Amino acid sequence: MNLQTNIGQRALVTGGSGVLGRHLASALLNQGIAVRILDLSLPPQELQGIEFVQGDLTDADTAMNVCRECSVVFHLAGRMPQALLSEEGFRKVNVDGTRNVAEGCVRHAVPMMVFASTIEIYGPQTAFPISEDAPKYFTGIYSRNKWECEQMLLEYRRRNGLRVAMLRMPMILGPGFYHEKAMMEMMRRVRRGRPLPLPGGRDLPFVAVAASDAADAFLLATARKDADGEAFNIAATRAEPTRELFSKFIQAIGSTSVIIPVPRWILSPLISVGVKLKRPIPFLHTPAELLPFALTGGDYDISKARNILGYDPKKDCLSSLVETYNWLLKQNLL
């Protein structure tokens, strides 16, 4: 996709080796923009011509110096709930690491920073679709970290004139997917034709975003002056009923799996125990702070991103699931 951007000659992508980072780096290269990646992991081989810096956000010198001579920083790196760190461990990477990068932007006169936030800051609620102004019901340290980072970046904007935009995303799907064990296990079960347990009762909404669509949103945020200081929900065009969606997925890949609805009266106390003990439920493989979403699902209003950024997602949830499955299968990860 050829997007008009306002990036300049060099962009930094922290976390550029991840599922979103590799798509964003590729999109930048296609625009003729030099790309520097900061990550602990090596970038995929298909990213030719990038400058790779292997380093840690918590190393202040590295995180600041890597911003040198960049005209925009896309800050994607962080640790998700699946990392199962202590609260101090999460905060050191997610909050202190973000501060290091923002300081690097100020020190090296980088005019803009686009930050990868999360829809998890809204917590489990059902007044769908959820807009950017909805109440914030944090379920754990990760969502609180992301909200704190958003507020911190707005303070950098006020004090230092750093232009910032915050993009709040649900699960990001596509080639490079690796981080969500629950989704990986679901795909393994479906590949083998095993029963697939899903929340029963009301068919809850499920929404994700394709990495390629999310990458487009990050590029668009650099081109729209009205994006400065704003947060945006970035997701697929619409949420889909979970059981209906996964039934279509099973059919699309030719599996013989059958969906087994798990009654709410069973699921709800299990989730309560998991949250209290801060442990995943075995068959869900989901971090404790994300468990409450199994009782509500999620649907997020993207009209603000459409109107201000010109965001126009191309892939729906089903096509993103199939694309992810096929990539994982090709990589022998299922």
Secondary structure, 3 states (H helix, E strand, C coil): CCCCCCCCCEEEEECCCCHHHHHHHHHHHHCCCEEEEEECCCCCCCCCCCEEEECCCCCHHHHHHCCCCCCEEEECCCCCHHHCCCHHHHHHHHHHHHHHHHHHHHHCCCCEEEEEEEHHHHCCCCCCCECCCCCCCCCCHHHHHHHHHHHHHHHHHHHHCCEEEEEEECEEECCCCCCCHHHHHHHHHHHCCCCEEEECCCCCEECEEEHHHHHHHHHHHHHCHHHCCEEEECCCCCCEEHHHHHHHHHHHCCCCCCEEEECHHHHHHHHHHHHHHCCCCCCCCCCHHHHHHHHCCCCECCHHHHHHHCCCCCCCHHHHHHHHHHHHHHCCCC
